Amino acid sequence: MFATRSLVDAVLDGALVVDGDGVVLHANAAARRILRRDDLAGRPVGELLIQHEAAEQPGPYDLTEGRGAADVLRPDGTRIAVRLAVVGFGAERVVVIHDGTPERLLDIERMPTEQMHQAVYGIAEALDAYLFSGEITPDGYYVGTFTGPGAEKLLGTQETLERPDSEWNGRVHPDDYPVWEAAYIRAAGQPGEPFEVEYRLHGLDGVWRWIRERGVVRSVGDGRVVLDGVALDVTGERAAAEQFRRVFNLSNDLIMVYDRHHVIRLINPAVRTLLGYEPEEVIGRGWSMLVHPDDASSDYAQIAADFERREAAPATVRCVTKDGQTRWFSWTGAYDPEDDAMLYVGRDVTGDVEHRTEIERQSRTDSLTGLANRRHLVEVLHAELGRAAREGRAPGVVLIDLDRFKVVNDTHGHPAGDAVLIEVGRRLRRSIRAYDTVGRWGGEEFCVVLPGLDSEPELHRAADALRAAITAAPIGAGAELLLTVTSSAGGALAQPGLWSVEALIDAADRALYSAKRRGRDQTRLFGELTVEDLVAEEPEAIRLAQALALSAGAREGIPESHCAQVADLSAAIAAAVGLPEVTVMRCRLAGWLHDLGKIAIPDAILTKAGPLDEAEWAVMRTHAEIGESILRRIAGLSDAAAAVRHHHERFDGSGYPDGLAADDIPMEARIVACADTYSAITVDRVYRSARPADEAIAELRACAGTQLDPRLVDAAIAVLVAAPDRAA
C-alpha cells in the first residue's frame, strides 16, 4: 500500500487507489482537483465515475483493467469527459484519470521536462521496477528510445548502465529466448494489445532471475510500433509458485480453488485417490458434484459467508466419491483477493468421525440388546418434555419388567437369559412407532418413551400392545429350549406435577410395582392407582410419617390431633375439588408432615410464649425448607416434599420461602395451607388459646385472595360445614 501511494502521488494525472470492492483508499492531489472533492477516501468509485451520456448502458463505470473513457460527476452536478487507465496492483487497483480540459493541458505544457522526468523516476522507484520504451521492428527486434532507472537491480550491478537494452538481449536464457522473441514478434503485429512475457535473465552478478515484462503496444503517426513497458523481478514470486505447485501436486489432502459461483476452478491430483475422480473431471464443475446432498444447503451458506467475510471458517462436510461412498472432510482455507476466490484444503477425517460416532453410539447403546441405554432414554425423555411444553402433546413412559425372570437365569443359565433379553428387545423394537424410543432400563426391565399422546387410555393401549408382542410366541433360548415369557407394565403420562424425568419415571415405576403386586402379567397406569396402592407400596413409610409428625408436634407443645386434623382436612379438600386419588394421598401425607422441619428449630424459639423478634422469625421460616430436605431423602415420602416446602407461600406472592404466587404454588401446598390455617386457629398453642370454629371459618374467608386460594377456601368451608366433626 505504501508503494502504491507513492506511485499515485508521483503521477501528474489524477490517480485513485481502489480496493477489490471498488472503494477509494487513497487519492492524489490531481484527482481531488479533477473531481473537486477532498473527501474521496471511503467513497465507492461508482459515485465518482460514470459511463458517458451516450453509452449504451449508462451507470457506474466498470473498473476493468485497461484503457477507457468515462464522465466525472462533480458535486455541483456538472460532468466532464476524462480518459482512464486501470492497472491492477495485487489486491488493489490504480485508476489514472487524464483530464483533457484546456486548463489541464495548459498545466501540463507548463510543467518543466525535468519535473516530468522526476515523476517518472519516482514511479519506477516506488515499484522497484525498470521502465522502458522503444520501437519494435516488424521482425520483432527492439530498439530502446527511453531507459528509466531500475535495470541495474535486475542485472545485479550497482553501476548505472548507459544502454541497458544492449546488455539485455544476449542474457535471456537460451531455453526462454524463443518465447521472449515470439512475444516481441507478436507485439509488432498487434498494436493496441497488452504485452506480457516471462523469462530468465542472467545478471551481471552471475545470478539467474525471473523477469516479467508488461506493457502496451501502440502505433505512432508514421506507422511505427512502440512498446511502453515495465520489467519486474518475479524470482521470489515464481519460487513461491513453484513451491505451491509441488505442495499442490504432492499433498495427500484435497486442495482446490473455488469461486463465489460455487465452481471449482482448480483441484489437485489428490482428488484421484480420495474421491476417485480425475482432476479434469472436476475442474470447471460445480461443488454439487462432490458435496453430500444432505450437507449442500448448509455448506453453500457457509461458503457464501466465507466470501462475505473474505475469510474461511473451519467446517466438516461430507463428500461423495465417484462410486457413491460417503467420506468426511475437515476444511480450512484462505481468501485470494486478487482472483476473488477461496483456496480450500480438505483433509479426509472419515476414520476419526466414524470412531467418534461409534464411541458415541456405544455410550448411548445397551451392549447386549443394541437398544438405547438408560442414559440415552433419559436424554430422549428430557427432550420430549421440552418439545411437549412447546407443542402441547404430552409424552408417556412405559416401564416393562419380565415376570419371574430370575427363574430363567437360575434354571437355564445366563446365556439363556441373555437370549431372552435380546429377543424381547427385537420384539419391542418392531412394535413401536418410528418416533418412539425403546431401551433397556436395567436388568430385565425395559423402557419405552412414546411422544405425542392425547390421553391415558391411548398410553394404556400402547403398553398392552408392547406386552402382547413379548408373549406373541415362545422365545428360543437355546437348543430345543422354548420359553413363554410374560411381562408387567407400568405407565405414566406427563402432566402438571409429573413434568420432569425423575417424576415421570418414578410414577411409572410405582405403577409397575402395582401391576406386579396385583399378580403380574398386566398393565397399570399411575393415574389408575388408588390410595390403597400407594399405602401398600410403603406401609412403613406411612407409619414413619405419622411418627415424625407427632415427634415434631410434641416438641412444639401442640396437641397430637393437629397434624391428624390437617392431614384429614387436606385430603377432604383435595377430594372435594375433584383431584385424583394419588393427589389426595399426597395431600394427606403433606398434611401429616407440613411442620416436620420444626424438629430442627431451637426449643427457645419453638416454645417461646411471647411474639418472636425478626431474627427469631428468620430462623422459624427455615422449617419449610428443612422439612422438604428431610423428605427428599425418605423413600415413599418424597412425593410430599414440594407441598411441605411451599405450604407457607401466599396466594398474593408475599409468602416464603420462594415468593411464589397463585397457580405457581403447587396445588397440594395451597390445600395444606388452608387446612393448616383452620387447624392453627382451632387448637391451643403456647402463645394463645384455641378459638371457635365459626371464627376460624370467618378467618379463612378474610384470607381468601391474599394468603389463601379463594377456590380452595370455598371448598374447605364446604367440607367443614358438611362434616361438623371435622370442624371440632
ROBA-909563 format. One record per residue (C-alpha): x, y, z. Coordinates in nm, 2 decimals. Example, Ala and Ser with C-alpha at 12.3 -4.5 7.8 and 13.67 -1.06 7.14 Angstrom:
2
       xx       yy       zz
     1.23    -0.45     0.78
     1.37    -0.11     0.71
END
This chain:
728
       xx       yy       zz
     0.00     0.00     0.00
     0.28     0.24     0.08
     0.45     0.18    -0.26
     0.12     0.23    -0.44
     0.05     0.56    -0.26
     0.40     0.68    -0.35
     0.32     0.59    -0.71
    -0.01     0.77    -0.73
     0.13     1.08    -0.55
     0.40     1.10    -0.82
     0.16     1.07    -1.11
     0.08     1.40    -1.28
    -0.27     1.30    -1.38
    -0.53     1.22    -1.12
    -0.49     0.88    -0.96
    -0.70     0.68    -0.72
    -0.61     0.36    -0.52
    -0.92     0.14    -0.51
    -0.98    -0.19    -0.32
    -1.14    -0.50    -0.45
    -1.49    -0.37    -0.38
    -1.43    -0.05    -0.57
    -1.39     0.17    -0.26
    -1.13     0.45    -0.28
    -0.84     0.40    -0.04
    -0.62     0.70    -0.14
    -0.64     0.99    -0.39
    -0.36     1.22    -0.51
    -0.39     1.59    -0.53
    -0.47     1.59    -0.90
    -0.76     1.35    -0.85
    -0.90     1.58    -0.58
    -0.87     1.88    -0.82
    -1.03     1.70    -1.11
    -1.32     1.56    -0.90
    -1.34     1.88    -0.69
    -1.36     1.67    -0.37
    -1.14     1.64    -0.07
    -1.34     1.35     0.09
    -1.26     1.09    -0.17
    -1.13     0.82     0.07
    -1.40     0.57     0.16
    -1.63     0.66    -0.14
    -1.73     0.40    -0.40
    -1.58     0.48    -0.74
    -1.93     0.43    -0.88
    -2.03     0.76    -0.72
    -1.75     0.94    -0.89
    -1.70     0.79    -1.23
    -2.00     0.71    -1.46
    -2.04     0.60    -1.82
    -2.06     0.86    -2.10
    -2.40     1.01    -2.15
    -2.40     0.84    -2.49
    -2.31     0.50    -2.36
    -2.54     0.20    -2.44
    -2.56     0.10    -2.08
    -2.55     0.41    -1.85
    -2.45     0.38    -1.49
    -2.13     0.34    -1.28
    -1.81     0.29    -1.48
    -1.69    -0.07    -1.49
    -1.34    -0.08    -1.35
    -1.19    -0.34    -1.58
    -0.81    -0.33    -1.64
    -0.70    -0.13    -1.94
    -0.78     0.20    -2.10
    -1.12     0.36    -2.14
    -1.32     0.68    -2.11
    -1.58     0.80    -1.86
    -1.75     1.10    -1.72
    -1.66     1.26    -1.39
    -1.97     1.37    -1.18
    -1.87     1.67    -0.97
    -2.05     1.78    -0.66
    -2.21     2.08    -0.84
    -2.37     1.83    -1.09
    -2.15     1.91    -1.38
    -2.00     1.63    -1.59
    -1.66     1.63    -1.77
    -1.52     1.37    -2.00
    -1.19     1.21    -1.90
    -0.97     0.93    -2.02
    -0.89     0.64    -1.78
    -0.63     0.37    -1.73
    -0.69     0.10    -1.48
    -0.40    -0.11    -1.36
    -0.40    -0.39    -1.10
    -0.15    -0.39    -0.81
    -0.21    -0.71    -0.61
    -0.54    -0.68    -0.43
    -0.57    -0.32    -0.53
    -0.63    -0.12    -0.85
    -0.49     0.22    -0.96
    -0.73     0.43    -1.16
    -0.54     0.70    -1.36
    -0.77     0.99    -1.47
    -0.65     1.21    -1.76
    -0.82     1.54    -1.76
    -0.84     1.66    -2.12
    -0.99     2.00    -2.04
    -0.80     2.30    -2.18
    -0.69     2.43    -1.84
    -0.54     2.09    -1.76
    -0.35     2.08    -2.09
    -0.20     2.42    -2.02
    -0.09     2.29    -1.68
     0.10     2.00    -1.84
     0.25     2.22    -2.10
     0.38     2.45    -1.83
     0.54     2.16    -1.64
     0.92     2.15    -1.68
     1.07     1.85    -1.85
     1.29     1.78    -1.55
     0.99     1.77    -1.32
     0.82     1.52    -1.55
     1.14     1.30    -1.55
     1.15     1.31    -1.17
     0.79     1.20    -1.16
     0.85     0.91    -1.39
     1.16     0.81    -1.20
     0.97     0.83    -0.87
     0.71     0.58    -1.01
     0.99     0.34    -1.11
     1.15     0.37    -0.77
     0.82     0.31    -0.59
     0.75     0.00    -0.79
     1.11    -0.13    -0.77
     1.08    -0.17    -1.15
     1.26    -0.09    -1.47
     1.07     0.14    -1.71
     1.15     0.13    -2.08
     1.01     0.25    -2.41
     1.13     0.16    -2.76
     1.04     0.07    -3.11
     0.97    -0.28    -3.23
     1.06    -0.36    -3.59
     0.84    -0.59    -3.80
     1.08    -0.88    -3.73
     1.04    -0.83    -3.35
     1.37    -0.65    -3.29
     1.35    -0.40    -3.01
     1.53    -0.06    -3.02
     1.52     0.13    -2.70
     1.43     0.50    -2.71
     1.38     0.56    -2.34
     1.55     0.38    -2.05
     1.44     0.46    -1.70
     1.61     0.36    -1.37
     1.59     0.01    -1.23
     1.77    -0.20    -1.49
     2.08    -0.22    -1.25
     1.88    -0.41    -0.99
     1.76    -0.66    -1.25
     2.10    -0.71    -1.39
     2.26    -0.73    -1.04
     2.50    -0.44    -1.07
     2.54    -0.12    -0.87
     2.66     0.08    -1.17
     2.43     0.29    -1.39
     2.41     0.14    -1.74
     2.43     0.37    -2.04
     2.24     0.12    -2.27
     2.07    -0.15    -2.06
     1.89    -0.28    -2.37
     2.22    -0.37    -2.52
     2.31    -0.56    -2.20
     1.98    -0.74    -2.21
     1.91    -0.94    -2.52
     2.21    -1.17    -2.50
     2.14    -1.25    -2.14
     1.80    -1.41    -2.19
     1.81    -1.78    -2.10
     1.85    -1.99    -2.42
     1.55    -2.21    -2.33
     1.34    -1.90    -2.29
     1.47    -1.70    -2.58
     1.22    -1.84    -2.84
     0.93    -1.74    -2.61
     1.08    -1.40    -2.55
     1.14    -1.34    -2.92
     0.80    -1.47    -3.02
     0.63    -1.23    -2.78
     0.81    -0.93    -2.95
     0.72    -1.05    -3.30
     0.36    -1.09    -3.19
     0.36    -0.74    -3.04
     0.49    -0.59    -3.37
     0.18    -0.72    -3.55
    -0.07    -0.64    -3.28
    -0.06    -0.27    -3.18
    -0.31    -0.17    -2.92
    -0.29    -0.50    -2.74
    -0.14    -0.56    -2.40
     0.20    -0.72    -2.39
     0.34    -0.97    -2.13
     0.62    -1.22    -2.13
     0.82    -1.40    -1.86
     1.17    -1.54    -1.90
     1.50    -1.59    -1.71
     1.77    -1.33    -1.73
     2.14    -1.39    -1.65
     2.26    -1.10    -1.44
     2.60    -0.93    -1.44
     2.65    -1.08    -1.10
     2.61    -1.43    -1.23
     2.26    -1.48    -1.08
     1.96    -1.61    -1.29
     1.65    -1.41    -1.23
     1.29    -1.45    -1.35
     1.17    -1.13    -1.52
     0.82    -1.03    -1.61
     0.77    -0.76    -1.88
     0.44    -0.59    -1.91
     0.35    -0.31    -2.14
     0.12    -0.15    -2.40
     0.19    -0.16    -2.78
     0.09     0.14    -2.97
     0.12     0.28    -3.32
     0.26     0.62    -3.38
     0.17     0.86    -3.66
     0.43     0.74    -3.91
     0.33     0.37    -3.88
     0.60     0.27    -3.63
     0.51     0.04    -3.34
     0.62     0.14    -3.00
     0.63    -0.06    -2.67
     0.60     0.12    -2.34
     0.67    -0.13    -2.07
     0.79    -0.22    -1.72
     1.02    -0.51    -1.62
     0.99    -0.66    -1.27
     1.19    -0.92    -1.08
     0.95    -1.20    -1.01
     1.20    -1.46    -0.90
     1.06    -1.48    -0.55
     0.70    -1.50    -0.68
     0.80    -1.78    -0.92
     0.98    -1.97    -0.64
     0.67    -1.94    -0.42
     0.45    -2.05    -0.71
     0.68    -2.35    -0.77
     0.67    -2.44    -0.40
     0.29    -2.42    -0.41
     0.28    -2.63    -0.72
     0.49    -2.90    -0.55
     0.27    -2.89    -0.24
    -0.04    -2.88    -0.46
     0.07    -3.19    -0.66
     0.22    -3.40    -0.38
    -0.03    -3.32    -0.10
    -0.24    -3.61     0.04
    -0.51    -3.35     0.12
    -0.76    -3.21    -0.12
    -0.66    -2.86    -0.24
    -0.90    -2.66    -0.46
    -0.95    -2.31    -0.58
    -1.32    -2.22    -0.56
    -1.51    -1.92    -0.69
    -1.81    -1.74    -0.54
    -2.04    -1.91    -0.80
    -1.95    -2.25    -0.65
    -1.74    -2.35    -0.95
    -1.42    -2.55    -0.88
    -1.15    -2.36    -1.08
    -0.86    -2.59    -0.99
    -0.82    -2.91    -0.79
    -0.51    -3.12    -0.71
    -0.44    -3.48    -0.80
    -0.53    -3.60    -0.45
    -0.89    -3.60    -0.58
    -0.80    -3.92    -0.77
    -0.72    -4.12    -0.45
    -0.96    -3.95    -0.21
    -1.28    -3.93    -0.43
    -1.20    -4.14    -0.74
    -1.22    -3.86    -0.99
    -0.95    -3.73    -1.23
    -0.89    -3.36    -1.18
    -1.01    -3.29    -1.54
    -1.35    -3.44    -1.45
    -1.39    -3.19    -1.17
    -1.23    -2.86    -1.28
    -1.50    -2.63    -1.41
    -1.78    -2.82    -1.25
    -2.00    -2.71    -0.96
    -1.94    -2.81    -0.59
    -2.27    -3.00    -0.60
    -2.07    -3.27    -0.79
    -1.88    -3.36    -0.48
    -2.07    -3.24    -0.17
    -2.32    -3.48     0.00
    -2.67    -3.37    -0.09
    -2.77    -3.35     0.28
    -2.49    -3.11     0.35
    -2.51    -2.90     0.04
    -2.76    -2.63     0.16
    -2.58    -2.55     0.48
    -2.23    -2.57     0.31
    -2.34    -2.33     0.04
    -2.45    -2.08     0.31
    -2.12    -2.13     0.49
    -1.92    -2.07     0.17
    -2.12    -1.75     0.09
    -2.04    -1.63     0.44
    -1.67    -1.71     0.38
    -1.67    -1.48     0.07
    -1.86    -1.21     0.26
    -1.60    -1.21     0.54
    -1.31    -1.28     0.30
    -1.21    -1.55     0.55
    -1.27    -1.92     0.55
    -1.43    -2.07     0.86
    -1.33    -2.43     0.96
    -1.60    -2.68     0.86
    -1.65    -3.05     0.85
    -1.85    -3.16     0.54
    -1.94    -3.49     0.38
    -1.83    -3.56     0.02
    -1.95    -3.84    -0.21
    -1.69    -4.04    -0.41
    -1.73    -4.14    -0.77
    -1.86    -4.48    -0.67
    -2.11    -4.34    -0.42
    -1.93    -4.38    -0.09
    -1.95    -4.11     0.18
    -1.63    -3.95     0.31
    -1.59    -3.68     0.58
    -1.36    -3.39     0.52
    -1.23    -3.12     0.75
    -1.19    -2.80     0.55
    -0.98    -2.49     0.62
    -0.89    -2.22     0.37
    -0.80    -1.86     0.28
    -0.94    -1.59     0.06
    -0.74    -1.48    -0.25
    -0.84    -1.11    -0.32
    -0.65    -1.10    -0.65
    -0.87    -1.37    -0.80
    -1.17    -1.32    -0.58
    -1.15    -1.69    -0.50
    -1.12    -1.92    -0.19
    -0.83    -2.17    -0.16
    -0.97    -2.46     0.04
    -0.78    -2.75     0.19
    -0.97    -3.06     0.29
    -0.84    -3.35     0.50
    -1.01    -3.68     0.50
    -1.12    -3.74     0.86
    -1.37    -4.02     0.79
    -1.18    -4.26     1.02
    -1.19    -4.00     1.31
    -1.56    -3.92     1.25
    -1.65    -4.29     1.24
    -1.45    -4.36     1.55
    -1.62    -4.08     1.74
    -1.96    -4.18     1.61
    -1.90    -4.54     1.72
    -1.79    -4.42     2.07
    -2.09    -4.20     2.09
    -2.32    -4.49     1.98
    -2.17    -4.72     2.24
    -2.22    -4.46     2.51
    -2.59    -4.45     2.42
    -2.65    -4.82     2.34
    -2.70    -5.12     2.56
    -2.42    -5.36     2.47
    -2.64    -5.68     2.50
    -2.96    -5.58     2.32
    -2.84    -5.30     2.09
    -3.13    -5.08     2.23
    -3.09    -4.74     2.38
    -2.94    -4.75     2.73
    -3.06    -4.57     3.04
    -2.85    -4.26     2.97
    -3.00    -4.21     2.63
    -3.35    -4.28     2.74
    -3.32    -4.00     3.00
    -3.19    -3.76     2.73
    -3.47    -3.85     2.49
    -3.74    -3.81     2.76
    -3.59    -3.48     2.87
    -3.60    -3.36     2.50
    -3.96    -3.48     2.46
    -4.08    -3.30     2.77
    -3.93    -2.98     2.63
    -4.10    -3.04     2.29
    -4.43    -3.11     2.46
    -4.40    -2.79     2.66
    -4.38    -2.60     2.33
    -4.62    -2.81     2.12
    -4.88    -2.93     2.37
    -4.90    -3.31     2.32
    -4.76    -3.49     2.62
    -4.51    -3.79     2.61
    -4.58    -4.11     2.80
    -4.34    -4.36     2.96
    -4.39    -4.73     2.99
    -4.17    -4.95     3.21
    -4.18    -5.32     3.13
    -4.05    -5.59     3.36
    -4.02    -5.95     3.26
    -4.21    -6.17     3.51
    -4.01    -6.41     3.72
    -3.70    -6.36     3.50
    -3.47    -6.47     3.78
    -3.61    -6.82     3.74
    -3.49    -6.83     3.38
    -3.14    -6.74     3.48
    -3.14    -6.98     3.77
    -3.29    -7.27     3.58
    -3.14    -7.24     3.23
    -2.83    -7.02     3.29
    -2.74    -6.67     3.20
    -2.68    -6.74     2.83
    -3.05    -6.84     2.80
    -3.14    -6.53     3.00
    -2.94    -6.31     2.76
    -3.11    -6.48     2.46
    -3.45    -6.39     2.61
    -3.35    -6.03     2.67
    -3.21    -5.99     2.31
    -3.53    -6.14     2.16
    -3.76    -5.92     2.38
    -3.56    -5.62     2.26
    -3.62    -5.72     1.90
    -3.99    -5.76     1.95
    -4.03    -5.43     2.13
    -3.83    -5.25     1.86
    -4.06    -5.39     1.59
    -4.37    -5.29     1.79
    -4.31    -4.92     1.84
    -4.37    -4.62     1.61
    -4.09    -4.47     1.41
    -4.06    -4.18     1.65
    -4.08    -4.38     1.97
    -3.77    -4.49     2.16
    -3.72    -4.83     2.33
    -3.43    -4.91     2.56
    -3.31    -5.13     2.83
    -3.36    -4.96     3.16
    -3.16    -5.22     3.36
    -3.16    -5.60     3.43
    -3.48    -5.74     3.29
    -3.65    -5.40     3.28
    -3.72    -5.21     2.95
    -3.84    -4.86     2.90
    -4.04    -4.71     2.61
    -4.08    -4.33     2.55
    -4.39    -4.25     2.35
    -4.42    -3.88     2.24
    -4.74    -3.70     2.13
    -5.01    -3.89     2.33
    -5.35    -3.74     2.38
    -5.48    -3.95     2.68
    -5.41    -4.21     2.94
    -5.63    -4.47     2.75
    -5.40    -4.43     2.45
    -5.10    -4.49     2.67
    -5.27    -4.80     2.82
    -5.34    -4.94     2.48
    -4.98    -4.89     2.37
    -4.85    -5.06     2.69
    -5.08    -5.36     2.63
    -4.96    -5.39     2.27
    -4.60    -5.40     2.38
    -4.67    -5.67     2.63
    -4.86    -5.87     2.37
    -4.57    -5.85     2.14
    -4.35    -6.01     2.40
    -4.59    -6.30     2.46
    -4.69    -6.35     2.10
    -4.48    -6.66     2.06
    -4.24    -6.86     2.27
    -3.88    -6.74     2.28
    -3.60    -6.96     2.17
    -3.34    -6.95     2.45
    -3.11    -7.24     2.34
    -3.11    -7.57     2.16
    -3.46    -7.71     2.18
    -3.54    -7.46     2.45
    -3.86    -7.25     2.40
    -3.98    -7.03     2.68
    -4.31    -6.85     2.72
    -4.23    -6.50     2.87
    -4.49    -6.27     3.03
    -4.44    -5.92     3.15
    -4.58    -5.65     3.37
    -4.60    -5.28     3.26
    -4.64    -4.95     3.44
    -4.71    -4.63     3.26
    -4.73    -4.26     3.33
    -4.84    -3.97     3.11
    -4.67    -3.63     3.16
    -4.90    -3.38     3.32
    -4.87    -3.10     3.58
    -4.69    -3.24     3.88
    -4.53    -3.51     3.66
    -4.33    -3.28     3.43
    -3.97    -3.39     3.50
    -3.78    -3.70     3.40
    -3.75    -3.81     3.77
    -4.11    -3.76     3.85
    -4.24    -3.93     3.54
    -4.01    -4.24     3.58
    -4.09    -4.26     3.95
    -4.46    -4.25     3.87
    -4.43    -4.53     3.60
    -4.22    -4.73     3.85
    -4.49    -4.71     4.11
    -4.75    -4.82     3.85
    -4.52    -5.11     3.76
    -4.49    -5.21     4.12
    -4.87    -5.21     4.15
    -4.90    -5.43     3.84
    -4.66    -5.69     3.99
    -4.82    -5.67     4.33
    -5.16    -5.74     4.18
    -5.05    -6.06     4.02
    -4.82    -5.97     3.73
    -4.89    -6.00     3.35
    -5.09    -5.68     3.34
    -5.07    -5.31     3.28
    -5.12    -5.03     3.54
    -5.10    -4.66     3.49
    -5.00    -4.41     3.76
    -5.33    -4.23     3.71
    -5.52    -4.55     3.79
    -5.35    -4.60     4.13
    -5.56    -4.58     4.45
    -5.47    -4.48     4.80
    -5.45    -4.85     4.88
    -5.19    -4.90     4.60
    -4.98    -4.62     4.74
    -5.01    -4.73     5.10
    -4.94    -5.09     5.01
    -4.61    -4.97     4.85
    -4.47    -4.81     5.16
    -4.66    -4.91     5.47
    -4.36    -4.85     5.69
    -4.31    -4.51     5.54
    -4.67    -4.41     5.62
    -4.62    -4.51     5.98
    -4.29    -4.32     5.98
    -4.47    -4.01     5.85
    -4.71    -4.02     6.15
    -4.43    -4.08     6.39
    -4.22    -3.79     6.26
    -4.53    -3.56     6.27
    -4.61    -3.65     6.62
    -4.25    -3.60     6.73
    -4.23    -3.25     6.58
    -4.57    -3.16     6.73
    -4.46    -3.28     7.08
    -4.15    -3.05     7.07
    -4.37    -2.75     6.98
    -4.63    -2.84     7.25
    -4.93    -2.87     7.02
    -5.19    -3.14     7.05
    -5.14    -3.47     6.87
    -5.46    -3.41     6.69
    -5.33    -3.11     6.50
    -5.13    -3.30     6.23
    -5.40    -3.56     6.20
    -5.66    -3.29     6.15
    -5.45    -3.11     5.89
    -5.39    -3.44     5.71
    -5.76    -3.54     5.71
    -5.89    -3.19     5.61
    -5.63    -3.16     5.33
    -5.74    -3.50     5.19
    -6.10    -3.39     5.21
    -6.04    -3.06     5.03
    -5.85    -3.24     4.76
    -6.13    -3.49     4.70
    -6.39    -3.20     4.71
    -6.22    -3.02     4.42
    -6.21    -3.35     4.21
    -5.84    -3.43     4.23
    -5.73    -3.79     4.15
    -5.68    -4.03     4.44
    -5.30    -4.02     4.41
    -5.30    -3.64     4.46
    -5.55    -3.68     4.75
    -5.29    -3.92     4.90
    -5.01    -3.66     4.86
    -5.22    -3.40     5.03
    -5.28    -3.64     5.33
    -4.91    -3.71     5.36
    -4.82    -3.34     5.33
    -5.08    -3.26     5.60
    -4.91    -3.50     5.84
    -4.56    -3.37     5.76
    -4.61    -3.00     5.69
    -4.43    -2.90     6.01
    -4.16    -3.17     6.01
    -3.88    -2.92     5.97
    -3.96    -2.77     6.31
    -3.76    -3.06     6.47
    -3.45    -2.86     6.37
    -3.58    -2.53     6.53
    -3.43    -2.45     6.87
    -3.66    -2.50     7.17
    -3.61    -2.14     7.28
    -3.78    -2.02     6.96
    -4.02    -2.31     6.91
    -4.18    -2.28     7.27
    -4.14    -1.91     7.32
    -4.46    -1.78     7.49
    -4.44    -1.43     7.35
    -4.40    -1.28     7.00
    -4.09    -1.37     6.80
    -3.85    -1.10     6.71
    -3.73    -1.06     6.34
    -3.41    -1.27     6.40
    -3.62    -1.55     6.56
    -3.87    -1.53     6.27
    -3.59    -1.57     6.02
    -3.49    -1.90     6.19
    -3.85    -2.01     6.22
    -3.91    -1.96     5.85
    -3.64    -2.21     5.76
    -3.86    -2.50     5.88
    -4.03    -2.54     5.54
    -3.71    -2.58     5.35
    -3.57    -2.81     5.62
    -3.88    -3.03     5.61
    -3.85    -3.06     5.23
    -3.48    -3.15     5.26
    -3.56    -3.43     5.50
    -3.85    -3.57     5.29
    -3.64    -3.58     4.97
    -3.42    -3.84     5.14
    -3.70    -4.08     5.25
    -3.84    -4.33     5.01
    -4.22    -4.31     4.99
    -4.24    -3.97     5.15
    -4.06    -3.76     4.88
    -4.39    -3.70     4.70
    -4.49    -3.47     4.98
    -4.17    -3.27     4.97
    -4.29    -2.99     4.74
    -4.61    -2.94     4.94
    -4.41    -2.91     5.26
    -4.17    -2.66     5.12
    -4.44    -2.43     4.98
    -4.73    -2.45     5.23
    -4.63    -2.11     5.37
    -4.63    -1.94     5.02
    -4.92    -1.68     4.99
    -5.16    -1.66     4.71
    -5.06    -1.29     4.65
    -4.69    -1.38     4.63
    -4.58    -1.24     4.97
    -4.51    -1.57     5.14
    -4.19    -1.79     5.18
    -3.95    -1.95     5.10
    -3.97    -1.87     4.73
    -4.23    -1.59     4.70
    -4.45    -1.80     4.46
    -4.80    -1.67     4.38
    -5.13    -1.81     4.26
    -5.11    -2.12     4.03
    -4.73    -2.13     4.06
    -4.77    -2.26     4.41
    -4.82    -2.64     4.39
    -5.18    -2.74     4.44
    -5.10    -2.97     4.73
    -4.93    -2.68     4.91
    -5.23    -2.45     4.86
    -5.46    -2.71     5.01
    -5.24    -2.78     5.31
    -5.22    -2.40     5.37
    -5.60    -2.38     5.40
    -5.62    -2.68     5.63
    -5.32    -2.57     5.85
    -5.47    -2.21     5.88
    -5.80    -2.35     6.01
    -5.64    -2.60     6.24
    -5.39    -2.35     6.38
    -5.68    -2.12     6.49
    -5.89    -2.40     6.65
    -5.62    -2.57     6.87
    -5.43    -2.44     7.17
    -5.08    -2.30     7.13
    -4.82    -2.19     7.39
    -4.87    -1.83     7.29
    -5.26    -1.83     7.27
    -5.58    -2.03     7.33
    -5.80    -2.20     7.07
    -6.08    -2.01     6.90
    -6.42    -2.14     6.80
    -6.49    -2.30     6.45
    -6.71    -2.02     6.33
    -6.43    -1.76     6.39
    -6.18    -1.99     6.21
    -6.41    -2.01     5.91
    -6.45    -1.63     5.91
    -6.07    -1.60     5.92
    -6.05    -1.83     5.61
    -6.29    -1.60     5.42
    -6.08    -1.30     5.52
    -5.76    -1.46     5.40
    -5.91    -1.56     5.06
    -5.72    -1.40     4.77
    -5.43    -1.27     4.99
    -5.30    -1.56     5.19
    -5.52    -1.84     5.05
    -5.65    -1.96     4.72
    -6.02    -1.84     4.71
    -6.14    -2.15     4.53
    -5.98    -2.38     4.79
    -6.12    -2.17     5.07
    -6.47    -2.22     4.93
    -6.40    -2.60     4.91
    -6.26    -2.61     5.27
    -6.57    -2.42     5.41
    -6.80    -2.65     5.22
    -6.62    -2.96     5.37
    -6.63    -2.81     5.72
    -7.00    -2.72     5.70
    -7.09    -3.06     5.56
    -6.90    -3.25     5.82
    -6.91    -3.07     6.15
    -6.70    -3.34     6.32
    -6.40    -3.21     6.11
    -6.45    -2.86     6.25
    -6.43    -2.98     6.61
END
